[in-house]
Amino acid sequence: MSDEDEETEEPAVELGEGPAVEGAPLARVTHRLHYGIAHSEVVRREGDAVIRTPDGSRELGDVLAEVDETYYDTREALENAVESVVGTGPVPTADE
Protein backbone atom coordinates (compact mmCIF):
# COMPACT_ATOMS: atom_id res chain seq x y z
CA MET A 1 0.00 0.00 0.00
CA SER A 2 1.44 3.36 -0.96
CA ASP A 3 1.39 6.53 1.13
CA GLU A 4 -1.08 8.03 -1.33
CA ASP A 5 -3.56 5.17 -0.72
CA GLU A 6 -3.33 5.63 3.04
CA GLU A 7 -4.21 9.33 2.79
CA THR A 8 -7.41 8.74 0.80
CA GLU A 9 -8.87 5.94 2.95
CA GLU A 10 -11.87 6.73 5.13
CA PRO A 11 -11.54 6.23 8.90
CA ALA A 12 -12.48 2.74 10.12
CA VAL A 13 -14.94 4.22 12.64
CA GLU A 14 -16.87 7.41 12.05
CA LEU A 15 -16.94 9.63 15.13
CA GLY A 16 -20.05 11.51 16.16
CA GLU A 17 -20.48 15.22 16.64
CA GLY A 18 -21.76 15.08 20.25
CA PRO A 19 -20.02 16.26 23.39
CA ALA A 20 -17.10 14.36 24.86
CA VAL A 21 -17.86 11.90 27.66
CA GLU A 22 -15.67 12.18 30.75
CA GLY A 23 -13.70 9.11 31.76
CA ALA A 24 -12.44 6.02 29.99
CA PRO A 25 -14.32 2.89 29.00
CA LEU A 26 -13.94 0.17 31.65
CA ALA A 27 -12.38 -2.21 29.13
CA ARG A 28 -9.59 0.27 28.36
CA VAL A 29 -8.63 0.48 32.03
CA THR A 30 -8.89 -3.26 32.74
CA HIS A 31 -6.89 -4.10 29.63
CA ARG A 32 -3.83 -2.32 31.08
CA LEU A 33 -3.59 -4.86 33.93
CA HIS A 34 -2.21 -8.42 34.08
CA TYR A 35 -4.27 -11.24 35.58
CA GLY A 36 -4.56 -12.84 38.18
CA ILE A 37 -4.31 -9.73 40.24
CA ALA A 38 -5.19 -8.83 43.81
CA HIS A 39 -7.94 -6.32 44.50
CA SER A 40 -5.49 -4.10 46.39
CA GLU A 41 -3.10 -4.06 43.41
CA VAL A 42 -5.89 -2.97 41.05
CA VAL A 43 -6.74 -0.13 43.45
CA ARG A 44 -3.06 0.84 43.78
CA ARG A 45 -2.39 0.88 40.05
CA GLU A 46 -5.69 2.08 38.56
CA GLY A 47 -7.81 3.28 41.50
CA ASP A 48 -7.65 6.91 40.42
CA ALA A 49 -8.70 6.10 36.84
CA VAL A 50 -12.05 7.67 35.96
CA ILE A 51 -14.37 5.23 34.22
CA ARG A 52 -17.62 5.77 32.36
CA THR A 53 -20.74 4.32 34.00
CA PRO A 54 -24.47 4.54 33.23
CA ASP A 55 -24.78 7.00 36.15
CA GLY A 56 -21.88 9.19 35.03
CA SER A 57 -18.13 9.09 35.55
CA ARG A 58 -16.66 7.54 38.72
CA GLU A 59 -13.20 6.72 40.00
CA LEU A 60 -12.47 3.01 39.76
CA GLY A 61 -11.20 2.96 43.36
CA ASP A 62 -14.55 4.29 44.62
CA VAL A 63 -16.40 1.59 42.72
CA LEU A 64 -14.05 -1.15 43.95
CA ALA A 65 -14.62 -0.02 47.56
CA GLU A 66 -18.11 -1.51 47.13
CA VAL A 67 -16.79 -4.90 45.88
CA ASP A 68 -16.13 -7.83 48.22
CA GLU A 69 -13.74 -9.71 45.89
CA THR A 70 -10.08 -9.94 46.93
CA TYR A 71 -8.62 -11.44 43.72
CA TYR A 72 -9.43 -11.35 40.01
CA ASP A 73 -8.19 -14.30 37.99
CA THR A 74 -9.33 -12.81 34.65
CA ARG A 75 -10.13 -9.44 33.16
CA GLU A 76 -13.74 -10.57 32.83
CA ALA A 77 -13.90 -11.27 36.58
CA LEU A 78 -12.81 -7.70 37.35
CA GLU A 79 -15.20 -6.21 34.80
CA ASN A 80 -18.09 -8.31 36.17
CA ALA A 81 -17.31 -7.13 39.71
CA VAL A 82 -17.33 -3.48 38.60
CA GLU A 83 -20.51 -3.94 36.56
CA SER A 84 -22.22 -5.54 39.57
CA VAL A 85 -21.82 -2.16 41.30
CA VAL A 86 -22.34 0.34 38.47
CA GLY A 87 -24.59 -1.71 36.20
CA THR A 88 -24.51 -1.80 32.42
CA GLY A 89 -26.17 0.37 29.85
CA PRO A 90 -25.69 3.51 27.84
CA VAL A 91 -23.31 6.14 29.14
CA PRO A 92 -24.93 9.57 29.31
CA THR A 93 -23.43 12.49 27.45
CA ALA A 94 -23.20 16.01 28.85
CA ASP A 95 -26.45 17.15 27.22
CA GLU A 96 -28.61 14.14 28.18
C-alpha positions in Angstrom: 0.0 0.0 0.0 1.4 3.4 -1.0 1.4 6.5 1.1 -1.1 8.0 -1.3 -3.6 5.2 -0.7 -3.3 5.6 3.0 -4.2 9.3 2.8 -7.4 8.7 0.8 -8.9 5.9 2.9 -11.9 6.7 5.1 -11.5 6.2 8.9 -12.5 2.7 10.1 -14.9 4.2 12.6 -16.9 7.4 12.1 -16.9 9.6 15.1 -20.1 11.5 16.2 -20.5 15.2 16.6 -21.8 15.1 20.3 -20.0 16.3 23.4 -17.1 14.4 24.9 -17.9 11.9 27.7 -15.7 12.2 30.8 -13.7 9.1 31.8 -12.4 6.0 30.0 -14.3 2.9 29.0 -13.9 0.2 31.7 -12.4 -2.2 29.1 -9.6 0.3 28.4 -8.6 0.5 32.0 -8.9 -3.3 32.7 -6.9 -4.1 29.6 -3.8 -2.3 31.1 -3.6 -4.9 33.9 -2.2 -8.4 34.1 -4.3 -11.2 35.6 -4.6 -12.8 38.2 -4.3 -9.7 40.2 -5.2 -8.8 43.8 -7.9 -6.3 44.5 -5.5 -4.1 46.4 -3.1 -4.1 43.4 -5.9 -3.0 41.1 -6.7 -0.1 43.4 -3.1 0.8 43.8 -2.4 0.9 40.0 -5.7 2.1 38.6 -7.8 3.3 41.5 -7.6 6.9 40.4 -8.7 6.1 36.8 -12.0 7.7 36.0 -14.4 5.2 34.2 -17.6 5.8 32.4 -20.7 4.3 34.0 -24.5 4.5 33.2 -24.8 7.0 36.1 -21.9 9.2 35.0 -18.1 9.1 35.5 -16.7 7.5 38.7 -13.2 6.7 40.0 -12.5 3.0 39.8 -11.2 3.0 43.4 -14.5 4.3 44.6 -16.4 1.6 42.7 -14.1 -1.1 44.0 -14.6 0.0 47.6 -18.1 -1.5 47.1 -16.8 -4.9 45.9 -16.1 -7.8 48.2 -13.7 -9.7 45.9 -10.1 -9.9 46.9 -8.6 -11.4 43.7 -9.4 -11.4 40.0 -8.2 -14.3 38.0 -9.3 -12.8 34.7 -10.1 -9.4 33.2 -13.7 -10.6 32.8 -13.9 -11.3 36.6 -12.8 -7.7 37.4 -15.2 -6.2 34.8 -18.1 -8.3 36.2 -17.3 -7.1 39.7 -17.3 -3.5 38.6 -20.5 -3.9 36.6 -22.2 -5.5 39.6 -21.8 -2.2 41.3 -22.3 0.3 38.5 -24.6 -1.7 36.2 -24.5 -1.8 32.4 -26.2 0.4 29.9 -25.7 3.5 27.8 -23.3 6.1 29.1 -24.9 9.6 29.3 -23.4 12.5 27.5 -23.2 16.0 28.8 -26.5 17.2 27.2 -28.6 14.1 28.2 
